[in-house]
Amino acid sequence: MRTIVIAGAHRSLGKTTLGRKLKAELGGRTELIKVGHGKDKGKEELLLHSTEAAVRLITDRRRQGSLDYLIIESNTILRSFTPDFCIFIEGGGPQQGVEAAKEQPPKKSAQYARERADLIISDNSDLSRIRELLLSSRVFEGSEIPALCSLIESFHKARCDYFRMSPGCS
């Protein structure tokens, strides 16, 4: 089982949206979990309220061998667990609005998560390197790479279109 963490600077960035899209793209033997606060709203992803519970679940899933991929939405899990691949999302999200996102300080766990990221999605991301990063990670199958590149590029473009960000956002 390969593990992917999706972390971010703020709440409401699109982490869950990206996780769901990755899950759909990677296929049926993929699970998405969230680690953090909030209420379980009956969504498709499992919500765990502690890092310890998440680490136990990861250990159990590895032992069971029933998954190809486990996608984990969390910053704090990175203090207890090293994933095979980590994506970090910068900036604000649609529910916050551009001005509110600029004013909101990053989560305390954000800098630590950012430093551990294999791929950082921001308004000035070098999208030409996505294929190279995915290939060099040895996490994804070669046949999955083109669709994953397209998915990440479209996610980035949708965020840029929403925020009408700086010229570096392409």
N, C-alpha and C positions, 0 to 999 in steps of 0.2 A: 504494500500500500504506500502510495506517495502522498505527501501532505503539502498543502498550499495554505499559507496564511494571507489573509487580506486585512491590512491594518490601515489606519488613517489618522490625519491630524485633528479631525473634528468629527462630530456626529453628523448624520444626514449628508454624507458625501457621495453615496451611491455604492457603499461597500456591499450591502446586501444585494443590490441590483447586479453588480459585477459577479458576486458569488453565485447567484442564480443562473446567470448567463454562462458562467464557466461550467457549472454543474450540468446544464443542458447540453453544452457542447462536448463535454467529456464523456457523457453517456450514463447508462443505467447503473453501473457499479460505482457511483459517486454519491457522497453524502455531504451536506452543508450543515455546519453547526455555528452558533453564535455564542460567544462567551461575554457576559456582561450583565448590565442592569436591565430592568424593564419587565414587562409582563409577557408571558407566553400567549400570543394572540392567535394561536392555532395556525400559524404559518407553516410552510413546508420545511423550514429549517428548525432544528432542535435548539432551544435556548437553554444554556447552562449558566448558572449564576456564580460559579467559582472556577478558578484556574485548576484547582485540585480535581474537581469533577471532570473537567475537560481532559486533563492528563490521564485520568483513569479510563475515560472513554476512548482516547487515542490508543492506549495500551490494549484495551479490550478489542478494539477493531483490528489492530495489528495481529493479535493472537487468533482471532476468528478467521482472518484472511478472506473476508467476504467483499472487500472493497478494492477498487483500483486506485481511487482518489478520495481523500478526505479534505474538504475545504473548511477552513476555520476562520471565522471573522472575529478578530481580536487583536488588540495591541499587547495586552498583559500576558497572554500565553507565551510570548517570546522570552519572558524572563524564566520560564520553566521548561521550555521545549524549543528545539531547533527544527524548523520545518525543512522540507526539501526545497521549497521555493516560497519567497515572500514578496507580496505586492503591497506597496505603500501608496496611498492616495493623498495628495496635498489639496489644500484649498477648501472652500466652502461648498455647500450643497444647495440644491433647489429649494429645500424647505427653509433655508436661512436667508437667502437673498445675498447678493454680491456684497453690499455694504456691511451687513451683519457678519458675514464670513470674514471680512477683512479685520473687523474689530474683535472677533472672538479669539482668545488665546488658544494655542494648541493644547490638546490633552497633555497631562503630565507624562503619559506613557509614549507620546508621539515621537519625541526625539530618539528615544531608545529603539523604537520600532523602525523609524526611518533609517537608522544606522545599520540595521540588519536586513534591509530590503534588497532583493535582487533586481527589482523593477520598481521605479518610482514614476507614478503618473501625476504630472503637473502641467501647468499651462505652458511650460517650455520643455516638455519631454522630447527627447530625440527618438522619434518613432522609427527611424531607420534602423535602430539597434534592437528593436523588439525581437525580430527573428533570430539574430545572433545570441541574444540573452536566453531565449527559450531553448535554442539548440544546445548552447554550452551548459545549460543547467542539467542536462541528461535526465530530466524529470518527465518530459513529455515525449510521446512517440513522434517520429518524423512525420507521419501522416496527419498528426493533430496540429502541427505547427502552423500551416497556412490559415486554417480556420481560427486558431487562437490569436494569431497576429491580427486578422481581420476584426475579431471580436474586441480586442483591446484598442485598436485604432478607432473603431466606431464608438466605443465607450468614451474615449478621449475626445473625439469630435463632438459628440452629443453634449459633453460637459462644456466644451469651448463655445459651442453654439448657444447654449443656455446662458452662459455668463458674458458672451461677447467679449472675451478676454483680450489680452494684449496681442500685438502682432506676432509674438513668439508662439502663440497657440495656433497650431496648424492642423 
